[in-house]
Amino acid sequence: MECISVMDEKVTQLQALGTAEIEHLDGPFLDHLIGTKEILKSWSAPEVLQNAGLYHAAYGTVDFGERFASLEDRKKIAAIIGEESEAMVYLYCSCDRHHFWAQIGVAKTLEFKNRFTNKTYQITEQELRDFCELTVANELEIATDNPNFIKKNRERFLDLFERMEPYLSPNAIQAYKALLA
């Protein structure tokens, strides 16, 4: 179990990186990052994935261009959340979602496309599981208490999450169905 002071330090580092000043859909980006981590925690996700959830958009994503760290800061972020968590953050941020999401549940072999390098490759089954779990947590955090987001994106995310089900925890499946179904 993680000591509260360790978590406080991770949040303090997020604040120092300016996340409280970055606007997200429904308020400060910092709140969204903490909320994503808390969803993963409520699903009993491993600490490594929870830490990745806390920093999941450090380098920006294909759909959210704001970032609070550059790719040159990878070692700095790894020092805060751990190398394994940072590797998941990099994977999440580097994903060309338009390319990768379309394959999930459809293609026999998934081809991950890194939007930073434009290279394609296969990711491990564990990386895929963690990626899918983090994706659902991120989108549900945005959707919670946001009926306009749900109205606009419900069908798209229901389709994606249903295709992701083989890689999701029972808690993630239950959560997305409760909110979107």
Summary of the structure (lengths in Angstrom):
residues: 181
radius of gyration: 15.4
end to end distance: 32.8
largest distance: 43.9
contacts: 540
relative contact order: 0.12
helix: 64%
strand: 6%
